Structure formats: structure tokens, C-alpha cells
Amino acid sequence: AEISINAKGSIDDIMIFIFQHPRNFKRFVPLKLENISANSEVKVQFNFPLKSKLKFEEFIINSKTNLTDVNINDIFSRDFKSNLLSIDLTNDGLEIIGKINSSNQTLNLIWDQDFKKRDNSTLITLSGSINDKMINNFIGDKLKFSGKIDVEANFLGNSFDLREGDLFLDFRNTKIESYILDWAKPKFSSMLLKSNINFLDNKEINFYNFKIEGPLIQVDGNFNFKNNRIE
């Protein structure tokens, strides 16, 4: 048998469905209902065998949702917005695709959530451009960036308990002014940055296999990121 449902409404209805699901899907989506709002257009399809007794595992679920005017608050102490997110939900997992905006930075988002895995069930990919203001907040007043930085980042873990990842930053469309490097005179050409990432339990981030490659500078090493500053 097949049941199809088309509906429009608030994201609250979808979240309640996920939170009350017999398989406890809410452990993969650790958001408070009051921290998310959006308008939704949903198409859900249920397929199941016709017999007197049914187990939940015998239902096949396919759900496609478009979310507009999305506001998500307090993720990693930041608020996010999106004009459109598409969500595919099945028995096997969840896939979210769209653009998100935080602090005037717009990035492409792909979020894959595997319901069958207990470890490394979450893969989040972010790509796009960020402006110099965000980079300058991290670096401090010794280097000054101007322009846009192309970024691609991949994170692996469980829900928001991310454990590792990798980062690629392209500074070739960016000018960098130095107040500590005498040979920079005072601006030098841009560069590429690559690094692997470990997320530590004490909210520190460890960057290892860290490399900067550019015409006037090359750096290899490791460093920690703590309290929104490089140490």
C-alpha cells in the first residue's frame, strides 16, 4: 500500500514528527524546537505491506521538504539564516542542501546524516566565500586581510559532536598587509592554506598538517584555536 501526503505549514510539525519518531531520530538533530523556525512545503510517501500486523521497520518512508525563511539559533554559539533549504528524509538518513547565512557570510551547505551509523554518522560540507572581516577577527591586529577568501571545509562526527575535518582556504583573491613581517613591504601576494582538523573535548580545535603555500611564504606546522583566537 502507499500513502502520500502533501502539506504546507510550520517547521514545528516536521520537528515534532522527528522528535516523536519510534527510532528516536531526535538524537541526530539536537535542536530545541524554540531555536528553529521556517515555513515548510512537504511531500511524504509511506509504503508498507498489507497485512494484519505491521512492524515500524516494514514502513518505507520518503519525505521531501523545502524550507523558506529559515532561522536557526544557537548552533556553536552562532545564529544562521537561509532563504531556502531542501531536506530529503528516508528510513536510512537525512540530507540537507542549501545556502546558509551567518554574520553576513553566505556558504553552500550539504549535510548528510546516516541513521544506521552510531559513529561518524554526520558529514557536513561548507563551501563558498567569506569576507576579510571574519578572518581579521580571528587573526588579530598583526596581519590585515582585504578581499574575499574562497573556502571549502568538511566535518565528520555525530550530529553536533564533530570530531575531525579538513579545511582549504584560497587567498589568491586577497591582499594581505603585514605589520610584523619586514620583508612583506608591506603587502604580499596571496596564498593557499590547507589543514586537517581535530575537535577536542575542551572546545579547543587542533589544526595539524597545517600548510601555507605562497610565492613569498611557506609554513608547515600545527596550532590550536581556543576562545576564538589562534594560540
DRENPA-3360 file (N, C-alpha, C; in nm, 2 decimals, always signed):
BEGIN
1 = AEISINAK = +0.09/-0.12/+0.00/+0.00/+0.00/+0.00/+0.09/+0.12/+0.00 ~ +0.03/+0.24/-0.04/+0.10/+0.36/-0.04/+0.01/+0.47/+0.01 ~ +0.07/+0.56/+0.09/+0.00/+0.68/+0.14/+0.09/+0.80/+0.10 ~ +0.03/+0.90/+0.04/+0.10/+1.02/+0.00/+0.04/+1.14/+0.07 ~ +0.12/+1.22/+0.13/+0.07/+1.34/+0.20/+0.14/+1.47/+0.14 ~ +0.07/+1.57/+0.10/+0.12/+1.70/+0.07/+0.08/+1.80/+0.17 ~ +0.17/+1.88/+0.22/+0.13/+1.97/+0.33/+0.22/+2.09/+0.32 ~ +0.16/+2.20/+0.37/+0.23/+2.33/+0.39/+0.21/+2.37/+0.53;
9 = GSIDDIMI = +0.31/+2.43/+0.60/+0.29/+2.48/+0.73/+0.42/+2.52/+0.80 ~ +0.43/+2.50/+0.93/+0.54/+2.54/+1.00/+0.64/+2.43/+1.02 ~ +0.77/+2.46/+1.03/+0.87/+2.35/+1.06/+0.84/+2.28/+1.19 ~ +0.77/+2.34/+1.28/+0.74/+2.28/+1.41/+0.67/+2.14/+1.39 ~ +0.59/+2.13/+1.29/+0.52/+2.00/+1.26/+0.62/+1.89/+1.22 ~ +0.72/+1.93/+1.14/+0.82/+1.83/+1.10/+0.90/+1.79/+1.21 ~ +0.94/+1.89/+1.29/+1.03/+1.86/+1.41/+0.96/+1.77/+1.51 ~ +0.83/+1.79/+1.53/+0.76/+1.71/+1.62/+0.75/+1.57/+1.57;
17 = FIFQHPRN = +0.74/+1.55/+1.44/+0.74/+1.42/+1.38/+0.87/+1.35/+1.41 ~ +0.98/+1.42/+1.38/+1.11/+1.36/+1.40/+1.14/+1.33/+1.55 ~ +1.09/+1.42/+1.64/+1.12/+1.41/+1.78/+1.04/+1.29/+1.84 ~ +0.92/+1.26/+1.78/+0.83/+1.16/+1.84/+0.85/+1.03/+1.76 ~ +0.94/+1.02/+1.67/+0.96/+0.90/+1.59/+1.01/+0.79/+1.68 ~ +0.95/+0.66/+1.66/+0.99/+0.55/+1.74/+1.14/+0.52/+1.74 ~ +1.21/+0.56/+1.63/+1.35/+0.53/+1.63/+1.43/+0.64/+1.70 ~ +1.37/+0.73/+1.76/+1.44/+0.84/+1.83/+1.53/+0.91/+1.74;
25 = FKRFVPLK = +1.48/+0.96/+1.63/+1.57/+1.03/+1.53/+1.62/+1.17/+1.59 ~ +1.55/+1.21/+1.70/+1.59/+1.34/+1.76/+1.74/+1.34/+1.81 ~ +1.79/+1.22/+1.84/+1.93/+1.22/+1.88/+2.02/+1.27/+1.77 ~ +1.98/+1.26/+1.64/+2.06/+1.31/+1.53/+2.04/+1.46/+1.51 ~ +1.93/+1.51/+1.56/+1.90/+1.65/+1.54/+1.89/+1.72/+1.67 ~ +2.00/+1.75/+1.74/+1.99/+1.80/+1.88/+1.96/+1.95/+1.88 ~ +1.84/+1.99/+1.83/+1.80/+2.13/+1.83/+1.67/+2.14/+1.92 ~ +1.67/+2.25/+1.99/+1.54/+2.28/+2.06/+1.44/+2.34/+1.97;
33 = LENISANS = +1.32/+2.30/+1.98/+1.21/+2.34/+1.89/+1.20/+2.49/+1.89 ~ +1.23/+2.56/+2.00/+1.21/+2.70/+2.01/+1.33/+2.77/+1.94 ~ +1.43/+2.70/+1.90/+1.55/+2.76/+1.84/+1.55/+2.75/+1.68 ~ +1.44/+2.70/+1.63/+1.43/+2.69/+1.48/+1.29/+2.73/+1.44 ~ +1.29/+2.81/+1.33/+1.16/+2.85/+1.27/+1.17/+2.86/+1.12 ~ +1.07/+2.82/+1.05/+1.07/+2.82/+0.90/+0.93/+2.79/+0.85 ~ +0.91/+2.82/+0.72/+0.79/+2.78/+0.65/+0.83/+2.66/+0.57 ~ +0.74/+2.56/+0.57/+0.77/+2.43/+0.50/+0.67/+2.39/+0.40;
41 = EVKVQFNF = +0.71/+2.32/+0.30/+0.63/+2.26/+0.20/+0.68/+2.11/+0.19 ~ +0.59/+2.02/+0.23/+0.63/+1.88/+0.25/+0.56/+1.78/+0.16 ~ +0.63/+1.69/+0.10/+0.57/+1.57/+0.04/+0.62/+1.45/+0.10 ~ +0.53/+1.37/+0.16/+0.57/+1.25/+0.23/+0.50/+1.13/+0.17 ~ +0.58/+1.02/+0.15/+0.52/+0.90/+0.10/+0.56/+0.78/+0.19 ~ +0.45/+0.70/+0.23/+0.47/+0.58/+0.31/+0.43/+0.46/+0.22 ~ +0.52/+0.36/+0.22/+0.49/+0.23/+0.15/+0.50/+0.12/+0.26 ~ +0.41/+0.03/+0.25/+0.41/-0.08/+0.35/+0.33/-0.20/+0.30;
49 = PLKSKLKF = +0.36/-0.32/+0.35/+0.29/-0.44/+0.31/+0.15/-0.44/+0.37 ~ +0.05/-0.49/+0.30/-0.09/-0.51/+0.35/-0.10/-0.64/+0.43 ~ -0.10/-0.63/+0.56/-0.12/-0.75/+0.65/-0.17/-0.70/+0.78 ~ -0.21/-0.80/+0.86/-0.28/-0.76/+0.98/-0.19/-0.69/+1.09 ~ -0.07/-0.74/+1.10/+0.02/-0.68/+1.19/+0.15/-0.63/+1.12 ~ +0.18/-0.50/+1.16/+0.29/-0.44/+1.09/+0.39/-0.39/+1.20 ~ +0.52/-0.41/+1.17/+0.63/-0.35/+1.25/+0.67/-0.22/+1.18 ~ +0.72/-0.13/+1.27/+0.75/+0.00/+1.21/+0.86/-0.01/+1.11;
57 = EEFIINSK = +0.95/-0.11/+1.12/+1.06/-0.13/+1.03/+1.01/-0.17/+0.89 ~ +0.89/-0.21/+0.88/+0.83/-0.25/+0.75/+0.78/-0.13/+0.67 ~ +0.78/-0.02/+0.73/+0.74/+0.10/+0.66/+0.86/+0.16/+0.58 ~ +0.84/+0.20/+0.46/+0.94/+0.27/+0.38/+0.89/+0.42/+0.37 ~ +0.98/+0.51/+0.42/+0.94/+0.65/+0.43/+1.03/+0.73/+0.33 ~ +0.97/+0.81/+0.25/+1.04/+0.91/+0.17/+0.97/+1.04/+0.19 ~ +1.05/+1.14/+0.23/+1.00/+1.27/+0.25/+1.08/+1.38/+0.19 ~ +1.02/+1.47/+0.11/+1.10/+1.58/+0.05/+1.04/+1.71/+0.11;
65 = TNLTDVNI = +1.12/+1.80/+0.16/+1.07/+1.92/+0.22/+1.15/+2.04/+0.16 ~ +1.09/+2.15/+0.13/+1.15/+2.28/+0.11/+1.12/+2.37/+0.22 ~ +1.22/+2.43/+0.28/+1.21/+2.52/+0.39/+1.25/+2.66/+0.34 ~ +1.16/+2.76/+0.37/+1.19/+2.90/+0.34/+1.19/+2.98/+0.46 ~ +1.26/+3.10/+0.46/+1.26/+3.19/+0.58/+1.31/+3.12/+0.70 ~ +1.42/+3.05/+0.69/+1.47/+2.96/+0.79/+1.56/+3.05/+0.89 ~ +1.53/+3.03/+1.02/+1.61/+3.09/+1.13/+1.65/+2.98/+1.23 ~ +1.78/+2.96/+1.24/+1.83/+2.86/+1.34/+1.92/+2.93/+1.44;
73 = NDIFSRDF = +1.89/+2.92/+1.56/+1.96/+2.99/+1.67/+2.05/+2.90/+1.75 ~ +2.16/+2.95/+1.80/+2.25/+2.89/+1.90/+2.30/+2.76/+1.85 ~ +2.37/+2.76/+1.73/+2.45/+2.64/+1.69/+2.59/+2.69/+1.70 ~ +2.67/+2.62/+1.78/+2.81/+2.66/+1.80/+2.81/+2.81/+1.84 ~ +2.71/+2.86/+1.92/+2.70/+2.99/+1.97/+2.68/+3.10/+1.86 ~ +2.63/+3.05/+1.75/+2.60/+3.14/+1.63/+2.46/+3.12/+1.58 ~ +2.40/+3.22/+1.52/+2.27/+3.22/+1.46/+2.29/+3.21/+1.31 ~ +2.20/+3.13/+1.24/+2.21/+3.10/+1.10/+2.07/+3.13/+1.04;
81 = KSNLLSID = +2.08/+3.18/+0.91/+1.96/+3.21/+0.83/+1.97/+3.15/+0.70 ~ +1.86/+3.12/+0.63/+1.86/+3.06/+0.50/+1.73/+3.10/+0.43 ~ +1.74/+3.14/+0.30/+1.62/+3.16/+0.22/+1.55/+3.03/+0.17 ~ +1.64/+2.93/+0.15/+1.58/+2.80/+0.10/+1.68/+2.69/+0.14 ~ +1.62/+2.58/+0.21/+1.69/+2.46/+0.23/+1.60/+2.34/+0.18 ~ +1.66/+2.25/+0.11/+1.58/+2.13/+0.07/+1.63/+2.01/+0.16 ~ +1.53/+1.94/+0.21/+1.55/+1.83/+0.30/+1.49/+1.70/+0.25 ~ +1.58/+1.60/+0.23/+1.53/+1.46/+0.20/+1.54/+1.37/+0.32;
89 = LTNDGLEI = +1.43/+1.31/+0.36/+1.43/+1.22/+0.48/+1.38/+1.09/+0.44 ~ +1.46/+0.98/+0.47/+1.42/+0.84/+0.45/+1.45/+0.76/+0.58 ~ +1.41/+0.64/+0.57/+1.45/+0.55/+0.68/+1.60/+0.55/+0.71 ~ +1.67/+0.56/+0.60/+1.82/+0.55/+0.61/+1.89/+0.67/+0.66 ~ +1.83/+0.79/+0.62/+1.91/+0.91/+0.67/+1.84/+1.04/+0.62 ~ +1.92/+1.14/+0.64/+1.87/+1.28/+0.62/+1.98/+1.35/+0.54 ~ +1.93/+1.43/+0.44/+2.02/+1.51/+0.36/+1.96/+1.65/+0.34 ~ +2.04/+1.75/+0.38/+2.00/+1.89/+0.38/+2.10/+1.96/+0.28;
97 = IGKINSSN = +2.04/+2.03/+0.18/+2.12/+2.11/+0.08/+2.06/+2.25/+0.08 ~ +2.15/+2.35/+0.07/+2.10/+2.48/+0.06/+2.21/+2.58/+0.08 ~ +2.17/+2.71/+0.10/+2.27/+2.81/+0.13/+2.23/+2.86/+0.27 ~ +2.33/+2.89/+0.35/+2.31/+2.94/+0.49/+2.39/+3.08/+0.50 ~ +2.34/+3.16/+0.59/+2.40/+3.29/+0.61/+2.42/+3.31/+0.76 ~ +2.54/+3.35/+0.80/+2.57/+3.38/+0.94/+2.67/+3.49/+0.94 ~ +2.64/+3.60/+1.01/+2.73/+3.72/+1.02/+2.76/+3.77/+0.88 ~ +2.66/+3.77/+0.79/+2.67/+3.82/+0.66/+2.77/+3.74/+0.57;
105 = QTLNLIWD = +2.79/+3.61/+0.61/+2.87/+3.52/+0.53/+2.78/+3.42/+0.48 ~ +2.77/+3.40/+0.34/+2.69/+3.31/+0.28/+2.77/+3.19/+0.23 ~ +2.73/+3.07/+0.27/+2.80/+2.95/+0.23/+2.71/+2.84/+0.18 ~ +2.75/+2.76/+0.09/+2.68/+2.64/+0.04/+2.69/+2.53/+0.15 ~ +2.58/+2.47/+0.18/+2.57/+2.36/+0.28/+2.52/+2.23/+0.23 ~ +2.59/+2.12/+0.26/+2.55/+1.99/+0.23/+2.56/+1.91/+0.37 ~ +2.46/+1.86/+0.42/+2.46/+1.79/+0.55/+2.40/+1.65/+0.53 ~ +2.48/+1.55/+0.54/+2.43/+1.41/+0.53/+2.43/+1.34/+0.67;
113 = QDFKKRDN = +2.32/+1.29/+0.70/+2.30/+1.22/+0.84/+2.26/+1.08/+0.81 ~ +2.34/+0.98/+0.85/+2.31/+0.84/+0.83/+2.25/+0.79/+0.96 ~ +2.13/+0.75/+0.96/+2.06/+0.69/+1.08/+2.11/+0.56/+1.12 ~ +2.17/+0.49/+1.03/+2.21/+0.35/+1.06/+2.35/+0.34/+1.13 ~ +2.43/+0.45/+1.12/+2.56/+0.45/+1.19/+2.55/+0.51/+1.33 ~ +2.63/+0.45/+1.42/+2.64/+0.50/+1.55/+2.76/+0.59/+1.56 ~ +2.87/+0.57/+1.48/+2.99/+0.65/+1.48/+3.00/+0.71/+1.35 ~ +3.05/+0.84/+1.35/+3.07/+0.91/+1.23/+2.95/+0.91/+1.14;
121 = STLITLSG = +2.83/+0.94/+1.20/+2.71/+0.94/+1.12/+2.68/+1.07/+1.05 ~ +2.76/+1.17/+1.08/+2.73/+1.31/+1.03/+2.85/+1.35/+0.94 ~ +2.81/+1.40/+0.82/+2.91/+1.46/+0.73/+2.85/+1.60/+0.69 ~ +2.93/+1.71/+0.72/+2.88/+1.84/+0.68/+2.99/+1.90/+0.59 ~ +2.95/+1.96/+0.48/+3.04/+2.02/+0.39/+2.99/+2.17/+0.37 ~ +3.09/+2.26/+0.38/+3.06/+2.40/+0.36/+3.15/+2.45/+0.25 ~ +3.10/+2.53/+0.16/+3.19/+2.59/+0.05/+3.13/+2.72/+0.01 ~ +3.22/+2.81/-0.04/+3.18/+2.94/-0.08/+3.28/+3.04/-0.05;
129 = SINDKMIN = +3.24/+3.17/-0.02/+3.34/+3.27/+0.01/+3.30/+3.34/+0.14 ~ +3.41/+3.38/+0.22/+3.39/+3.46/+0.34/+3.47/+3.59/+0.32 ~ +3.42/+3.69/+0.39/+3.49/+3.82/+0.37/+3.60/+3.84/+0.47 ~ +3.68/+3.95/+0.44/+3.80/+3.97/+0.52/+3.77/+4.00/+0.67 ~ +3.65/+4.05/+0.70/+3.62/+4.09/+0.84/+3.63/+3.97/+0.93 ~ +3.57/+3.86/+0.89/+3.57/+3.74/+0.97/+3.72/+3.69/+0.99 ~ +3.80/+3.69/+0.89/+3.94/+3.64/+0.90/+4.01/+3.73/+1.00 ~ +3.99/+3.87/+0.98/+4.07/+3.96/+1.07/+4.03/+3.95/+1.21;
137 = NFIGDKLK = +3.90/+3.91/+1.24/+3.86/+3.89/+1.38/+3.94/+3.77/+1.44 ~ +3.97/+3.67/+1.36/+4.04/+3.55/+1.41/+4.19/+3.58/+1.43 ~ +4.25/+3.66/+1.34/+4.40/+3.68/+1.34/+4.44/+3.78/+1.44 ~ +4.37/+3.89/+1.46/+4.41/+4.00/+1.54/+4.46/+4.11/+1.46 ~ +4.56/+4.19/+1.52/+4.60/+4.32/+1.45/+4.74/+4.31/+1.39 ~ +4.80/+4.19/+1.38/+4.93/+4.18/+1.32/+4.93/+4.16/+1.17 ~ +4.82/+4.10/+1.12/+4.80/+4.09/+0.98/+4.67/+4.14/+0.94 ~ +4.66/+4.21/+0.83/+4.53/+4.26/+0.78/+4.50/+4.21/+0.64;
145 = FSGKIDVE = +4.38/+4.14/+0.63/+4.33/+4.09/+0.51/+4.23/+4.18/+0.44 ~ +4.23/+4.19/+0.31/+4.13/+4.26/+0.24/+4.09/+4.18/+0.12 ~ +3.96/+4.17/+0.10/+3.91/+4.09/-0.01/+3.83/+3.97/+0.04 ~ +3.80/+3.88/-0.05/+3.72/+3.76/-0.02/+3.81/+3.64/-0.02 ~ +3.78/+3.54/+0.06/+3.86/+3.42/+0.07/+3.76/+3.30/+0.03 ~ +3.80/+3.22/-0.07/+3.73/+3.11/-0.10/+3.76/+2.99/+0.00 ~ +3.65/+2.93/+0.04/+3.67/+2.83/+0.15/+3.60/+2.70/+0.11 ~ +3.65/+2.58/+0.15/+3.59/+2.45/+0.15/+3.63/+2.38/+0.27;
153 = ANFLGNSF = +3.53/+2.33/+0.35/+3.55/+2.26/+0.47/+3.46/+2.14/+0.48 ~ +3.52/+2.03/+0.53/+3.44/+1.91/+0.56/+3.46/+1.87/+0.70 ~ +3.34/+1.83/+0.76/+3.34/+1.79/+0.91/+3.28/+1.66/+0.92 ~ +3.34/+1.57/+1.01/+3.29/+1.44/+1.03/+3.27/+1.42/+1.18 ~ +3.16/+1.35/+1.22/+3.13/+1.32/+1.36/+2.99/+1.27/+1.38 ~ +2.93/+1.31/+1.49/+2.80/+1.26/+1.52/+2.72/+1.39/+1.56 ~ +2.62/+1.42/+1.48/+2.53/+1.54/+1.50/+2.62/+1.66/+1.52 ~ +2.61/+1.73/+1.63/+2.70/+1.85/+1.65/+2.82/+1.81/+1.74;
161 = DLREGDLF = +2.84/+1.68/+1.76/+2.96/+1.64/+1.82/+3.06/+1.60/+1.71 ~ +3.11/+1.71/+1.65/+3.21/+1.68/+1.54/+3.34/+1.65/+1.59 ~ +3.41/+1.56/+1.52/+3.54/+1.51/+1.57/+3.66/+1.54/+1.49 ~ +3.64/+1.55/+1.36/+3.75/+1.58/+1.27/+3.71/+1.64/+1.14 ~ +3.80/+1.69/+1.06/+3.76/+1.75/+0.94/+3.89/+1.80/+0.86 ~ +3.86/+1.87/+0.75/+3.97/+1.93/+0.67/+3.93/+2.06/+0.62 ~ +4.02/+2.15/+0.60/+4.00/+2.29/+0.56/+4.09/+2.33/+0.45 ~ +4.03/+2.40/+0.35/+4.11/+2.46/+0.24/+4.06/+2.60/+0.22;
169 = LDFRNTKI = +4.16/+2.69/+0.22/+4.13/+2.84/+0.20/+4.22/+2.89/+0.09 ~ +4.15/+2.96/+0.00/+4.22/+3.01/-0.12/+4.22/+3.17/-0.10 ~ +4.34/+3.22/-0.08/+4.36/+3.36/-0.06/+4.41/+3.44/-0.18 ~ +4.40/+3.37/-0.30/+4.46/+3.43/-0.42/+4.38/+3.56/-0.47 ~ +4.26/+3.58/-0.42/+4.19/+3.70/-0.45/+4.19/+3.79/-0.33 ~ +4.29/+3.78/-0.24/+4.30/+3.85/-0.12/+4.44/+3.92/-0.11 ~ +4.44/+4.04/-0.06/+4.56/+4.11/-0.03/+4.59/+4.11/+0.12 ~ +4.71/+4.09/+0.16/+4.75/+4.07/+0.30/+4.85/+4.18/+0.33;
177 = ESYILDWA = +4.82/+4.26/+0.43/+4.91/+4.36/+0.48/+4.97/+4.32/+0.61 ~ +5.11/+4.32/+0.62/+5.18/+4.27/+0.74/+5.23/+4.39/+0.82 ~ +5.22/+4.38/+0.96/+5.28/+4.47/+1.05/+5.40/+4.41/+1.13 ~ +5.42/+4.28/+1.10/+5.53/+4.21/+1.17/+5.63/+4.14/+1.08 ~ +5.60/+4.13/+0.95/+5.70/+4.07/+0.85/+5.76/+4.18/+0.77 ~ +5.89/+4.22/+0.80/+5.95/+4.33/+0.74/+5.96/+4.31/+0.59 ~ +5.99/+4.18/+0.54/+6.01/+4.16/+0.40/+5.88/+4.17/+0.32 ~ +5.77/+4.19/+0.38/+5.64/+4.19/+0.31/+5.62/+4.32/+0.23;
185 = KPKFSSML = +5.68/+4.43/+0.27/+5.70/+4.56/+0.20/+5.57/+4.63/+0.15 ~ +5.47/+4.66/+0.23/+5.42/+4.58/+0.34/+5.31/+4.48/+0.29 ~ +5.28/+4.48/+0.16/+5.18/+4.39/+0.11/+5.24/+4.28/+0.03 ~ +5.19/+4.16/+0.04/+5.25/+4.05/-0.04/+5.14/+3.97/-0.11 ~ +5.17/+3.89/-0.21/+5.07/+3.81/-0.28/+5.01/+3.71/-0.19 ~ +4.89/+3.66/-0.24/+4.81/+3.57/-0.16/+4.86/+3.43/-0.17 ~ +4.79/+3.34/-0.11/+4.84/+3.20/-0.09/+4.73/+3.10/-0.07 ~ +4.76/+2.98/-0.06/+4.67/+2.87/-0.03/+4.70/+2.82/+0.11;
193 = LKSNINFL = +4.59/+2.78/+0.18/+4.61/+2.72/+0.31/+4.53/+2.59/+0.32 ~ +4.60/+2.49/+0.37/+4.54/+2.36/+0.39/+4.56/+2.31/+0.53 ~ +4.46/+2.23/+0.58/+4.49/+2.18/+0.72/+4.39/+2.07/+0.75 ~ +4.43/+1.97/+0.83/+4.34/+1.88/+0.89/+4.30/+1.93/+1.03 ~ +4.19/+1.88/+1.08/+4.13/+1.94/+1.20/+4.09/+1.83/+1.29 ~ +4.12/+1.85/+1.42/+4.06/+1.76/+1.53/+3.98/+1.85/+1.63 ~ +3.86/+1.81/+1.67/+3.79/+1.89/+1.77/+3.81/+1.82/+1.90 ~ +3.86/+1.90/+2.00/+3.89/+1.84/+2.13/+3.78/+1.86/+2.23;
201 = DNKEINFY = +3.78/+1.78/+2.33/+3.67/+1.78/+2.43/+3.66/+1.92/+2.51 ~ +3.77/+1.99/+2.52/+3.77/+2.11/+2.60/+3.74/+2.23/+2.51 ~ +3.68/+2.21/+2.39/+3.63/+2.31/+2.30/+3.75/+2.38/+2.23 ~ +3.87/+2.31/+2.23/+3.98/+2.36/+2.15/+3.97/+2.29/+2.01 ~ +4.03/+2.35/+1.92/+4.04/+2.29/+1.78/+4.19/+2.28/+1.75 ~ +4.23/+2.16/+1.72/+4.37/+2.13/+1.68/+4.38/+2.13/+1.53 ~ +4.46/+2.22/+1.47/+4.49/+2.21/+1.33/+4.63/+2.14/+1.31 ~ +4.63/+2.03/+1.24/+4.75/+1.96/+1.21/+4.77/+1.94/+1.06;
209 = NFKIEGPL = +4.90/+1.90/+1.03/+4.93/+1.90/+0.88/+4.90/+2.04/+0.82 ~ +4.92/+2.14/+0.90/+4.88/+2.28/+0.86/+4.99/+2.33/+0.76 ~ +4.94/+2.37/+0.64/+5.04/+2.42/+0.54/+4.99/+2.55/+0.48 ~ +5.08/+2.64/+0.46/+5.05/+2.77/+0.38/+5.15/+2.77/+0.27 ~ +5.10/+2.78/+0.15/+5.19/+2.79/+0.03/+5.16/+2.91/-0.05 ~ +5.27/+2.99/-0.07/+5.26/+3.12/-0.14/+5.39/+3.16/-0.20 ~ +5.39/+3.25/-0.29/+5.52/+3.29/-0.36/+5.62/+3.35/-0.27 ~ +5.58/+3.41/-0.15/+5.68/+3.47/-0.06/+5.68/+3.41/+0.08;
217 = IQVDGNFN = +5.60/+3.31/+0.10/+5.59/+3.25/+0.23/+5.55/+3.10/+0.22 ~ +5.61/+3.02/+0.31/+5.57/+2.88/+0.32/+5.58/+2.84/+0.47 ~ +5.47/+2.78/+0.52/+5.46/+2.75/+0.66/+5.41/+2.60/+0.67 ~ +5.48/+2.52/+0.75/+5.43/+2.39/+0.79/+5.43/+2.38/+0.94 ~ +5.32/+2.32/+1.00/+5.32/+2.31/+1.14/+5.18/+2.27/+1.19 ~ +5.17/+2.29/+1.32/+5.04/+2.27/+1.39/+5.01/+2.38/+1.49 ~ +4.88/+2.41/+1.52/+4.85/+2.51/+1.62/+4.71/+2.48/+1.67 ~ +4.68/+2.55/+1.78/+4.55/+2.53/+1.85/+4.47/+2.66/+1.83;
225 = FKNNRIE = +4.33/+2.64/+1.82/+4.24/+2.75/+1.82/+4.15/+2.75/+1.94 ~ +4.16/+2.85/+2.03/+4.09/+2.84/+2.15/+4.03/+2.98/+2.18 ~ +3.91/+2.99/+2.23/+3.85/+3.12/+2.27/+3.85/+3.22/+2.15 ~ +3.82/+3.16/+2.03/+3.81/+3.24/+1.91/+3.94/+3.31/+1.88 ~ +4.05/+3.26/+1.92/+4.18/+3.31/+1.89/+4.28/+3.20/+1.86 ~ +4.38/+3.23/+1.77/+4.48/+3.13/+1.74/+4.59/+3.14/+1.85 ~ +4.63/+3.02/+1.90/+4.73/+3.01/+2.01/+4.84/+2.92/+1.96;
% end
